[in-house]
Amino acid sequence: MTGNQTLTAAVEAFISTTNASDIAAALALFTPDAVIDDPSVGERFVGHHGIQDYLDRFFIGYKTATRLLSVEMSGDNKARVRVDFTGDFGHEIGVLDVEINPAGLVVNIIADLE
């Protein structure tokens, strides 16, 4: 797979695992020291423990369903991803700046709302 295909596959896997509320499978997509930085909630979530907290609070807690809108590559291992979020909070369009390592694991996501 090319870097673009690997990154798109990682994004699609993240969406499918979080939509299925399968936090263990979602965490397996991240490196142990990965970071999710979410300016919309004003917090950074570091490592599997922090990312699990993020997913529990904002995906499981709000019954978030995510739909992929677009993937715009910004390098072999980076992309800007637009997603449609619905859940107990209502409806939002989000932007995820996703970076993966050569093995296809997520190392960083900057998550924000449009």
N, C-alpha and C positions, 0 to 999 in steps of 0.2 A: 504494500500500500504506500502511496505517496504521503507526504506530510499533511497535505490538505485532506486526503481521505481519512487518515488516522485521526486528525483533529475533529473532523465532522463526525466520525464514528464515536469519539469520546463524548462530544456534545449530545449526540442522539442517545447514547447510553445513559448519560447523566439525566436527561429528561425522562427517559423511560423508567429508570429506577426510582427517581423521586416521585413520578406520577403513580408508581406502584407502591409507594411508601416503603420501599425496600432500602432502608438506610444502610444496612451492611453492604449490599451490592453497590450502592452509591459511593460509600467510603472506599471501596476497593478500586475505584477509578482515580483516586488521589494518591500522591506521594505522601509518606508519613509526615513530612514537614510542610505540606501545602498550606496555602493561605487563601481565604476568601475575605476580601475587603469590600464591605458594603456601606458606602457613604450614605445610602438612603436610610439606614438604621444607625449610622454613626459608630460602627464597630468593625473590628478585624477579628477573624476567627482563624486560629493557627493550629495546624496539626489535626489529626483525626479526631481528637477530643473536641477541639473547637469547632470543626466542621460538623461533627455530629450535633453539637449544641445548636448551630445555625440551622441545620436541616430539621431538627426536632421542633425548634421554635417557629420557623418561617415557612416550612413546607408541610410538616405533619400538623403542627398547631393550627395553622390557618387553612388546612385542607387544600393546599395550593395545587392547581393543575397547570401545567406548562405546555405551551404549543410553540414549536419552532417556527419563526417567521423568516429569518434569513441568516446566512453565514457569510461574512466578508473577510477573506483572508488578509492578514497584515504581515505575513511572513510564513515560513515553513511551519512554525510551531505556535503561531498566534492568530487569533481571529476575533472579530467583533461579531457577536451573536445577538440578534434581536429576538425576543420571545414575548409571547402573550401569556400573562399570568391571570388566572381567575381563582377565587377562593372565598373564604369567609370575610375577607377584606374588601371584596368587590372585584374590580378589573383594573389591571395596570399593564403597560408595555414596559418591558425591561431591556436593558442592554448589559450583556456579559462580555467583558474582555477576558478571553480564555487563553491560557498558555499551557502547553503540554511539553513534557520532556521527550527525548528520542524514543523512549519505550512506549509512548502514548498515554502516560499518566498525567493527570492534571497537576500542575505545580502552583498555579495562581489563577484566581478569578477576581476581577473587579466587577462587582454587581451593582447596578444603579437603575433608577427608573428614568424614563424619558421625560 
